[in-house]
Structures are given as C-alpha cells and as structure tokens.
Amino acid sequence: MQTIDWQDFERVELRVGTIRSAKPNEKARKPAYVLEVDLGPLGVKTSSAQLTALYAADSLIGRQVLCVCNFAPKSIAGVRSEILVTGAYDAENRVVLASFEHSLPNGSRLA
C-alpha cells in the first residue's frame, strides 16, 4: 500500500449527504441508480452508483452517505456524475454503502 501525506488526505472533500432520489440508470451497462444527494450548503448533486445488488431504490431515500465531492464531474452512461458515493465491496463483490451511526447535518466534512 502506498502511503500519502496528511496534506494529500486534507485535499479530499469527504462530506455527508442525504439521498433524495434514486432511479434506475437505464443506459448503464452494469445495473446502477441515478442518485440525487443533498449536500447542504454544497447543493444537490447527482451520482451514478452501482448499488442495485443490495439496495432497492426506495430503500435508499433518506439514507445518509459519505461522498467524495471534489472529483471532476464525469459522464457515466449518460449521467453527469458530480460526486462519488462511497462504499466497500463485500465477499460477493456487492457494494455496501459507507454510513453513519447517528444523523449528521448535510455537508458535514469527514474529520
């Protein structure tokens, strides 16, 4: 594993957001949802996320997630993905969302 300096980590904008909508991304090669995530003072941002294996679209609404907010926007299957919603792969290669034990204000930065 390559190590990084603290300054490198500080450059990554990891923030809390609440999923406001989740719809299937019909153009995606691998099943995915188009998410709208409320990041408080940063506004509502869009992301395409491959979460369909473990999450029904309606179960995502209201869930708080951890997002990388300072990647350049990227076009993914016709969607302008502005943020990366974070998670980890389980033993069956399904994405499990990073989440929080308690509710936080949207836009809170990871400390």
N, CA, C and O atoms as a GROMACS GRO file, in nm:
protein
  444
    1MET      N    1   0.084  -0.116   0.000
    1MET     CA    2   0.000   0.000   0.000
    1MET      C    3   0.090   0.124   0.000
    1MET      O    4   0.186   0.133   0.076
    2GLN      N    5   0.057   0.218  -0.085
    2GLN     CA    6   0.132   0.343  -0.092
    2GLN      C    7   0.083   0.438   0.017
    2GLN      O    8  -0.038   0.453   0.038
    3THR      N    9   0.176   0.503   0.085
    3THR     CA   10   0.138   0.600   0.188
    3THR      C   11   0.123   0.738   0.126
    3THR      O   12   0.183   0.769   0.022
    4ILE      N   13   0.043   0.822   0.193
    4ILE     CA   14   0.025   0.961   0.149
    4ILE      C   15   0.052   1.052   0.267
    4ILE      O   16   0.051   1.009   0.383
    5ASP      N   17   0.075   1.178   0.238
    5ASP     CA   18   0.092   1.279   0.342
    5ASP      C   19  -0.044   1.325   0.392
    5ASP      O   20  -0.144   1.312   0.321
    6TRP      N   21  -0.047   1.381   0.513
    6TRP     CA   22  -0.172   1.435   0.569
    6TRP      C   23  -0.230   1.540   0.475
    6TRP      O   24  -0.352   1.548   0.459
    7GLN      N   25  -0.146   1.620   0.412
    7GLN     CA   26  -0.193   1.724   0.321
    7GLN      C   27  -0.268   1.663   0.202
    7GLN      O   28  -0.364   1.723   0.152
    8ASP      N   29  -0.226   1.546   0.157
    8ASP     CA   30  -0.298   1.477   0.048
    8ASP      C   31  -0.438   1.441   0.094
    8ASP      O   32  -0.535   1.462   0.020
    9PHE      N   33  -0.450   1.386   0.214
    9PHE     CA   34  -0.582   1.349   0.267
    9PHE      C   35  -0.671   1.472   0.283
    9PHE      O   36  -0.790   1.466   0.252
   10GLU      N   37  -0.615   1.582   0.330
   10GLU     CA   38  -0.694   1.704   0.350
   10GLU      C   39  -0.752   1.758   0.221
   10GLU      O   40  -0.852   1.830   0.223
   11ARG      N   41  -0.692   1.725   0.109
   11ARG     CA   42  -0.741   1.773  -0.021
   11ARG      C   43  -0.868   1.701  -0.065
   11ARG      O   44  -0.942   1.753  -0.149
   12VAL      N   45  -0.896   1.584  -0.009
   12VAL     CA   46  -1.015   1.507  -0.047
   12VAL      C   47  -1.134   1.560   0.033
   12VAL      O   48  -1.132   1.556   0.156
   13GLU      N   49  -1.236   1.608  -0.036
   13GLU     CA   50  -1.358   1.660   0.028
   13GLU      C   51  -1.455   1.545   0.050
   13GLU      O   52  -1.535   1.514  -0.039
   14LEU      N   53  -1.449   1.483   0.166
   14LEU     CA   54  -1.541   1.375   0.204
   14LEU      C   55  -1.650   1.437   0.289
   14LEU      O   56  -1.625   1.486   0.399
   15ARG      N   57  -1.774   1.433   0.236
   15ARG     CA   58  -1.884   1.501   0.304
   15ARG      C   59  -2.007   1.412   0.314
   15ARG      O   60  -2.027   1.321   0.234
   16VAL      N   61  -2.089   1.442   0.414
   16VAL     CA   62  -2.213   1.370   0.439
   16VAL      C   63  -2.324   1.429   0.353
   16VAL      O   64  -2.339   1.551   0.343
   17GLY      N   65  -2.402   1.341   0.292
   17GLY     CA   66  -2.519   1.384   0.216
   17GLY      C   67  -2.634   1.288   0.238
   17GLY      O   68  -2.614   1.174   0.280
   18THR      N   69  -2.754   1.335   0.209
   18THR     CA   70  -2.874   1.253   0.221
   18THR      C   71  -2.930   1.227   0.082
   18THR      O   72  -2.952   1.320   0.005
   19ILE      N   73  -2.955   1.100   0.052
   19ILE     CA   74  -3.010   1.064  -0.078
   19ILE      C   75  -3.155   1.111  -0.084
   19ILE      O   76  -3.236   1.075   0.001
   20ARG      N   77  -3.186   1.191  -0.186
   20ARG     CA   78  -3.320   1.246  -0.205
   20ARG      C   79  -3.400   1.168  -0.309
   20ARG      O   80  -3.522   1.159  -0.299
   21SER      N   81  -3.331   1.111  -0.408
   21SER     CA   82  -3.399   1.029  -0.508
   21SER      C   83  -3.303   0.924  -0.562
   21SER      O   84  -3.182   0.944  -0.564
   22ALA      N   85  -3.361   0.812  -0.605
   22ALA     CA   86  -3.284   0.702  -0.663
   22ALA      C   87  -3.370   0.639  -0.772
   22ALA      O   88  -3.480   0.591  -0.746
   23LYS      N   89  -3.316   0.640  -0.895
   23LYS     CA   90  -3.389   0.585  -1.009
   23LYS      C   91  -3.293   0.497  -1.089
   23LYS      O   92  -3.173   0.526  -1.094
   24PRO      N   93  -3.343   0.392  -1.151
   24PRO     CA   94  -3.255   0.309  -1.233
   24PRO      C   95  -3.190   0.392  -1.345
   24PRO      O   96  -3.254   0.476  -1.408
   25ASN      N   97  -3.061   0.366  -1.369
   25ASN     CA   98  -2.991   0.426  -1.481
   25ASN      C   99  -3.006   0.330  -1.598
   25ASN      O  100  -2.930   0.234  -1.612
   26GLU      N  101  -3.105   0.356  -1.681
   26GLU     CA  102  -3.140   0.266  -1.791
   26GLU      C  103  -3.027   0.249  -1.894
   26GLU      O  104  -3.023   0.147  -1.963
   27LYS      N  105  -2.937   0.346  -1.905
   27LYS     CA  106  -2.830   0.340  -2.005
   27LYS      C  107  -2.704   0.270  -1.955
   27LYS      O  108  -2.612   0.246  -2.033
   28ALA      N  109  -2.698   0.239  -1.827
   28ALA     CA  110  -2.577   0.179  -1.769
   28ALA      C  111  -2.559   0.036  -1.818
   28ALA      O  112  -2.656  -0.040  -1.829
   29ARG      N  113  -2.434  -0.003  -1.847
   29ARG     CA  114  -2.403  -0.140  -1.886
   29ARG      C  115  -2.420  -0.235  -1.769
   29ARG      O  116  -2.472  -0.346  -1.785
   30LYS      N  117  -2.377  -0.192  -1.650
   30LYS     CA  118  -2.398  -0.269  -1.527
   30LYS      C  119  -2.510  -0.200  -1.451
   30LYS      O  120  -2.516  -0.077  -1.451
   31PRO      N  121  -2.600  -0.274  -1.388
   31PRO     CA  122  -2.712  -0.211  -1.317
   31PRO      C  123  -2.665  -0.105  -1.219
   31PRO      O  124  -2.573  -0.126  -1.139
   32ALA      N  125  -2.730   0.011  -1.227
   32ALA     CA  126  -2.692   0.125  -1.142
   32ALA      C  127  -2.814   0.214  -1.119
   32ALA      O  128  -2.914   0.205  -1.189
   33TYR      N  129  -2.802   0.299  -1.018
   33TYR     CA  130  -2.903   0.401  -0.991
   33TYR      C  131  -2.846   0.539  -1.019
   33TYR      O  132  -2.726   0.562  -1.004
   34VAL      N  133  -2.933   0.629  -1.060
   34VAL     CA  134  -2.900   0.771  -1.064
   34VAL      C  135  -2.951   0.827  -0.932
   34VAL      O  136  -3.070   0.822  -0.902
   35LEU      N  137  -2.858   0.880  -0.853
   35LEU     CA  138  -2.891   0.934  -0.722
   35LEU      C  139  -2.886   1.085  -0.722
   35LEU      O  140  -2.800   1.144  -0.788
   36GLU      N  141  -2.976   1.148  -0.650
   36GLU     CA  142  -2.965   1.290  -0.618
   36GLU      C  143  -2.938   1.298  -0.469
   36GLU      O  144  -3.015   1.247  -0.388
   37VAL      N  145  -2.826   1.362  -0.433
   37VAL     CA  146  -2.780   1.366  -0.294
   37VAL      C  147  -2.774   1.510  -0.247
   37VAL      O  148  -2.710   1.594  -0.309
   38ASP      N  149  -2.842   1.538  -0.135
   38ASP     CA  150  -2.843   1.671  -0.074
   38ASP      C  151  -2.719   1.686   0.013
   38ASP      O  152  -2.703   1.616   0.113
   39LEU      N  153  -2.631   1.778  -0.026
   39LEU     CA  154  -2.508   1.803   0.047
   39LEU      C  155  -2.512   1.937   0.120
   39LEU      O  156  -2.409   2.001   0.140
   40GLY      N  157  -2.631   1.979   0.160
   40GLY     CA  158  -2.646   2.102   0.239
   40GLY      C  159  -2.598   2.223   0.163
   40GLY      O  160  -2.648   2.251   0.054
   41PRO      N  161  -2.499   2.296   0.217
   41PRO     CA  162  -2.452   2.419   0.153
   41PRO      C  163  -2.390   2.397   0.015
   41PRO      O  164  -2.376   2.492  -0.062
   42LEU      N  165  -2.352   2.273  -0.017
   42LEU     CA  166  -2.295   2.245  -0.149
   42LEU      C  167  -2.403   2.218  -0.254
   42LEU      O  168  -2.373   2.208  -0.373
   43GLY      N  169  -2.528   2.207  -0.209
   43GLY     CA  170  -2.639   2.184  -0.301
   43GLY      C  171  -2.669   2.038  -0.322
   43GLY      O  172  -2.613   1.951  -0.255
   44VAL      N  173  -2.758   2.010  -0.417
   44VAL     CA  174  -2.796   1.874  -0.453
   44VAL      C  175  -2.710   1.832  -0.572
   44VAL      O  176  -2.705   1.901  -0.674
   45LYS      N  177  -2.643   1.719  -0.557
   45LYS     CA  178  -2.552   1.669  -0.661
   45LYS      C  179  -2.601   1.533  -0.710
   45LYS      O  180  -2.672   1.461  -0.640
   46THR      N  181  -2.561   1.499  -0.833
   46THR     CA  182  -2.602   1.376  -0.898
   46THR      C  183  -2.486   1.276  -0.901
   46THR      O  184  -2.370   1.315  -0.916
   47SER      N  185  -2.519   1.148  -0.887
   47SER     CA  186  -2.420   1.042  -0.897
   47SER      C  187  -2.483   0.919  -0.960
   47SER      O  188  -2.601   0.892  -0.937
   48SER      N  189  -2.406   0.845  -1.038
   48SER     CA  190  -2.448   0.714  -1.085
   48SER      C  191  -2.374   0.612  -1.001
   48SER      O  192  -2.251   0.614  -0.994
   49ALA      N  193  -2.449   0.521  -0.936
   49ALA     CA  194  -2.387   0.429  -0.841
   49ALA      C  195  -2.438   0.287  -0.861
   49ALA      O  196  -2.558   0.265  -0.875
   50GLN      N  197  -2.347   0.191  -0.861
   50GLN     CA  198  -2.382   0.050  -0.878
   50GLN      C  199  -2.417  -0.011  -0.743
   50GLN      O  200  -2.336  -0.080  -0.682
   51LEU      N  201  -2.538   0.017  -0.699
   51LEU     CA  202  -2.585  -0.026  -0.567
   51LEU      C  203  -2.702  -0.123  -0.574
   51LEU      O  204  -2.760  -0.156  -0.471
   52THR      N  205  -2.737  -0.169  -0.693
   52THR     CA  206  -2.862  -0.244  -0.711
   52THR      C  207  -2.860  -0.383  -0.648
   52THR      O  208  -2.967  -0.439  -0.620
   53ALA      N  209  -2.742  -0.440  -0.624
   53ALA     CA  210  -2.736  -0.576  -0.571
   53ALA      C  211  -2.790  -0.587  -0.429
   53ALA      O  212  -2.852  -0.687  -0.393
   54LEU      N  213  -2.768  -0.485  -0.348
   54LEU     CA  214  -2.810  -0.491  -0.207
   54LEU      C  215  -2.919  -0.392  -0.170
   54LEU      O  216  -2.977  -0.403  -0.062
   55TYR      N  217  -2.947  -0.295  -0.257
   55TYR     CA  218  -3.039  -0.187  -0.219
   55TYR      C  219  -3.148  -0.168  -0.324
   55TYR      O  220  -3.120  -0.153  -0.443
   56ALA      N  221  -3.272  -0.168  -0.279
   56ALA     CA  222  -3.384  -0.127  -0.365
   56ALA      C  223  -3.383   0.025  -0.369
   56ALA      O  224  -3.345   0.090  -0.271
   57ALA      N  225  -3.424   0.082  -0.481
   57ALA     CA  226  -3.420   0.228  -0.497
   57ALA      C  227  -3.493   0.299  -0.383
   57ALA      O  228  -3.441   0.396  -0.328
   58ASP      N  229  -3.612   0.252  -0.348
   58ASP     CA  230  -3.689   0.322  -0.244
   58ASP      C  231  -3.625   0.311  -0.106
   58ASP      O  232  -3.651   0.395  -0.020
   59SER      N  233  -3.542   0.209  -0.082
   59SER     CA  234  -3.476   0.195   0.048
   59SER      C  235  -3.361   0.294   0.065
   59SER      O  236  -3.312   0.314   0.177
   60LEU      N  237  -3.317   0.355  -0.044
   60LEU     CA  238  -3.206   0.450  -0.038
   60LEU      C  239  -3.252   0.591   0.002
   60LEU      O  240  -3.172   0.669   0.054
   61ILE      N  241  -3.378   0.622  -0.023
   61ILE     CA  242  -3.429   0.757   0.005
   61ILE      C  243  -3.417   0.786   0.154
   61ILE      O  244  -3.463   0.709   0.238
   62GLY      N  245  -3.354   0.899   0.186
   62GLY     CA  246  -3.336   0.941   0.325
   62GLY      C  247  -3.211   0.887   0.390
   62GLY      O  248  -3.178   0.927   0.502
   63ARG      N  249  -3.139   0.798   0.324
   63ARG     CA  250  -3.017   0.740   0.381
   63ARG      C  251  -2.902   0.840   0.369
   63ARG      O  252  -2.883   0.903   0.265
   64GLN      N  253  -2.827   0.854   0.478
   64GLN     CA  254  -2.709   0.940   0.472
   64GLN      C  255  -2.589   0.858   0.424
   64GLN      O  256  -2.570   0.744   0.465
   65VAL      N  257  -2.510   0.920   0.337
   65VAL     CA  258  -2.395   0.854   0.277
   65VAL      C  259  -2.274   0.946   0.282
   65VAL      O  260  -2.288   1.067   0.302
   66LEU      N  261  -2.158   0.888   0.264
   66LEU     CA  262  -2.033   0.963   0.260
   66LEU      C  263  -1.992   0.978   0.114
   66LEU      O  264  -1.983   0.880   0.040
   67CYS      N  265  -1.967   1.102   0.072
   67CYS     CA  266  -1.940   1.131  -0.069
   67CYS      C  267  -1.806   1.202  -0.087
   67CYS      O  268  -1.768   1.285  -0.006
   68VAL      N  269  -1.736   1.167  -0.195
   68VAL     CA  270  -1.621   1.245  -0.239
   68VAL      C  271  -1.678   1.354  -0.328
   68VAL      O  272  -1.742   1.326  -0.429
   69CYS      N  273  -1.655   1.479  -0.290
   69CYS     CA  274  -1.722   1.591  -0.357
   69CYS      C  275  -1.631   1.672  -0.450
   69CYS      O  276  -1.680   1.759  -0.521
   70ASN      N  277  -1.502   1.645  -0.450
   70ASN     CA  278  -1.415   1.730  -0.532
   70ASN      C  279  -1.344   1.655  -0.645
   70ASN      O  280  -1.236   1.697  -0.688
   71PHE      N  281  -1.403   1.546  -0.693
   71PHE     CA  282  -1.359   1.489  -0.820
   71PHE      C  283  -1.420   1.574  -0.930
   71PHE      O  284  -1.526   1.634  -0.912
   72ALA      N  285  -1.355   1.579  -1.044
   72ALA     CA  286  -1.416   1.646  -1.160
   72ALA      C  287  -1.539   1.567  -1.202
   72ALA      O  288  -1.538   1.445  -1.196
   73PRO      N  289  -1.647   1.636  -1.246
   73PRO     CA  290  -1.765   1.563  -1.295
   73PRO      C  291  -1.726   1.468  -1.407
   73PRO      O  292  -1.635   1.495  -1.485
   74LYS      N  293  -1.797   1.355  -1.413
   74LYS     CA  294  -1.766   1.252  -1.511
   74LYS      C  295  -1.897   1.203  -1.573
   74LYS      O  296  -1.996   1.187  -1.502
   75SER      N  297  -1.899   1.180  -1.702
   75SER     CA  298  -2.017   1.128  -1.768
   75SER      C  299  -2.017   0.976  -1.759
   75SER      O  300  -1.926   0.910  -1.807
   76ILE      N  301  -2.122   0.922  -1.695
   76ILE     CA  302  -2.134   0.777  -1.678
   76ILE      C  303  -2.270   0.735  -1.732
   76ILE      O  304  -2.374   0.767  -1.674
   77ALA      N  305  -2.269   0.664  -1.843
   77ALA     CA  306  -2.392   0.613  -1.905
   77ALA      C  307  -2.497   0.723  -1.920
   77ALA      O  308  -2.613   0.704  -1.885
   78GLY      N  309  -2.454   0.836  -1.972
   78GLY     CA  310  -2.547   0.946  -1.998
   78GLY      C  311  -2.580   1.033  -1.878
   78GLY      O  312  -2.663   1.123  -1.889
   79VAL      N  313  -2.517   1.008  -1.764
   79VAL     CA  314  -2.543   1.085  -1.642
   79VAL      C  315  -2.418   1.166  -1.607
   79VAL      O  316  -2.307   1.113  -1.609
   80ARG      N  317  -2.438   1.293  -1.576
   80ARG     CA  318  -2.327   1.376  -1.529
   80ARG      C  319  -2.310   1.348  -1.380
   80ARG      O  320  -2.382   1.404  -1.296
   81SER      N  321  -2.214   1.261  -1.348
   81SER     CA  322  -2.189   1.222  -1.210
   81SER      C  323  -2.096   1.324  -1.147
   81SER      O  324  -1.981   1.340  -1.188
   82GLU      N  325  -2.148   1.395  -1.046
   82GLU     CA  326  -2.075   1.506  -0.984
   82GLU      C  327  -2.004   1.467  -0.855
   82GLU      O  328  -1.913   1.537  -0.811
   83ILE      N  329  -2.044   1.356  -0.795
   83ILE     CA  330  -1.986   1.310  -0.670
   83ILE      C  331  -1.968   1.158  -0.677
   83ILE      O  332  -2.027   1.091  -0.762
   84LEU      N  333  -1.886   1.106  -0.587
   84LEU     CA  334  -1.870   0.962  -0.573
   84LEU      C  335  -1.927   0.922  -0.438
   84LEU      O  336  -1.878   0.967  -0.334
   85VAL      N  337  -2.030   0.839  -0.439
   85VAL     CA  338  -2.087   0.786  -0.317
   85VAL      C  339  -2.000   0.667  -0.276
   85VAL      O  340  -1.977   0.577  -0.357
   86THR      N  341  -1.952   0.666  -0.152
   86THR     CA  342  -1.854   0.568  -0.110
   86THR      C  343  -1.915   0.442  -0.048
   86THR      O  344  -2.025   0.445   0.007
   87GLY      N  345  -1.841   0.336  -0.060
   87GLY     CA  346  -1.878   0.208  -0.002
   87GLY      C  347  -1.761   0.113  -0.015
   87GLY      O  348  -1.652   0.152  -0.058
   88ALA      N  349  -1.784  -0.011   0.020
   88ALA     CA  350  -1.681  -0.115   0.009
   88ALA      C  351  -1.746  -0.240  -0.048
   88ALA      O  352  -1.866  -0.262  -0.033
   89TYR      N  353  -1.665  -0.323  -0.113
   89TYR     CA  354  -1.715  -0.448  -0.170
   89TYR      C  355  -1.718  -0.556  -0.063
   89TYR      O  356  -1.624  -0.571   0.015
   90ASP      N  357  -1.827  -0.632  -0.060
   90ASP     CA  358  -1.835  -0.746   0.030
   90ASP      C  359  -1.772  -0.869  -0.038
   90ASP      O  360  -1.716  -0.857  -0.147
   91ALA      N  361  -1.782  -0.984   0.027
   91ALA     CA  362  -1.720  -1.108  -0.025
   91ALA      C  363  -1.779  -1.151  -0.159
   91ALA      O  364  -1.716  -1.227  -0.233
   92GLU      N  365  -1.899  -1.104  -0.191
   92GLU     CA  366  -1.964  -1.138  -0.318
   92GLU      C  367  -1.956  -1.025  -0.420
   92GLU      O  368  -2.030  -1.025  -0.518
   93ASN      N  369  -1.866  -0.930  -0.396
   93ASN     CA  370  -1.840  -0.818  -0.488
   93ASN      C  371  -1.959  -0.724  -0.504
   93ASN      O  372  -1.979  -0.665  -0.609
   94ARG      N  373  -2.039  -0.712  -0.396
   94ARG     CA  374  -2.152  -0.618  -0.394
   94ARG      C  375  -2.111  -0.497  -0.312
   94ARG      O  376  -2.041  -0.511  -0.211
   95VAL      N  377  -2.154  -0.378  -0.354
   95VAL     CA  378  -2.118  -0.256  -0.283
   95VAL      C  379  -2.206  -0.241  -0.159
   95VAL      O  380  -2.328  -0.246  -0.167
   96VAL      N  381  -2.140  -0.221  -0.045
   96VAL     CA  382  -2.206  -0.190   0.082
   96VAL      C  383  -2.173  -0.044   0.112
   96VAL      O  384  -2.056  -0.008   0.123
   97LEU      N  385  -2.276   0.038   0.126
   97LEU     CA  386  -2.255   0.181   0.147
   97LEU      C  387  -2.185   0.212   0.278
   97LEU      O  388  -2.210   0.148   0.380
   98ALA      N  389  -2.097   0.312   0.275
   98ALA     CA  390  -2.043   0.369   0.399
   98ALA      C  391  -2.156   0.450   0.461
   98ALA      O  392  -2.226   0.524   0.392
   99SER      N  393  -2.175   0.435   0.592
   99SER     CA  394  -2.288   0.502   0.656
   99SER      C  395  -2.249   0.550   0.795
   99SER      O  396  -2.135   0.532   0.838
  100PHE      N  397  -2.344   0.612   0.863
  100PHE     CA  398  -2.318   0.674   0.993
  100PHE      C  399  -2.415   0.620   1.097
  100PHE      O  400  -2.530   0.589   1.067
  101GLU      N  401  -2.368   0.611   1.219
  101GLU     CA  402  -2.448   0.561   1.329
  101GLU      C  403  -2.553   0.663   1.374
  101GLU      O  404  -2.661   0.626   1.418
  102HIS      N  405  -2.521   0.792   1.362
  102HIS     CA  406  -2.611   0.899   1.403
  102HIS      C  407  -2.631   0.995   1.287
  102HIS      O  408  -2.546   1.007   1.199
  103SER      N  409  -2.744   1.064   1.287
  103SER     CA  410  -2.774   1.162   1.183
  103SER      C  411  -2.678   1.282   1.195
  103SER      O  412  -2.644   1.325   1.304
  104LEU      N  413  -2.637   1.332   1.079
  104LEU     CA  414  -2.547   1.447   1.072
  104LEU      C  415  -2.602   1.553   0.979
  104LEU      O  416  -2.682   1.521   0.891
  105PRO      N  417  -2.562   1.679   0.996
  105PRO     CA  418  -2.606   1.781   0.901
  105PRO      C  419  -2.547   1.753   0.763
  105PRO      O  420  -2.430   1.717   0.750
  106ASN      N  421  -2.629   1.770   0.661
  106ASN     CA  422  -2.581   1.754   0.524
  106ASN      C  423  -2.467   1.851   0.499
  106ASN      O  424  -2.474   1.968   0.538
  107GLY      N  425  -2.363   1.802   0.434
  107GLY     CA  426  -2.246   1.884   0.405
  107GLY      C  427  -2.136   1.872   0.508
  107GLY      O  428  -2.027   1.926   0.488
  108SER      N  429  -2.162   1.801   0.620
  108SER     CA  430  -2.059   1.783   0.722
  108SER      C  431  -1.938   1.717   0.660
  108SER      O  432  -1.950   1.624   0.581
  109ARG      N  433  -1.821   1.766   0.696
  109ARG     CA  434  -1.697   1.710   0.642
  109ARG      C  435  -1.643   1.601   0.734
  109ARG      O  436  -1.648   1.612   0.856
  110LEU      N  437  -1.592   1.494   0.673
  110LEU     CA  438  -1.531   1.387   0.750
  110LEU      C  439  -1.412   1.444   0.826
  110LEU      O  440  -1.330   1.516   0.770
  111ALA      N  441  -1.405   1.412   0.954
  111ALA     CA  442  -1.297   1.465   1.039
  111ALA      C  443  -1.191   1.360   1.062
  111ALA      O  444  -1.092   1.386   1.131
   0.00000   0.00000   0.00000
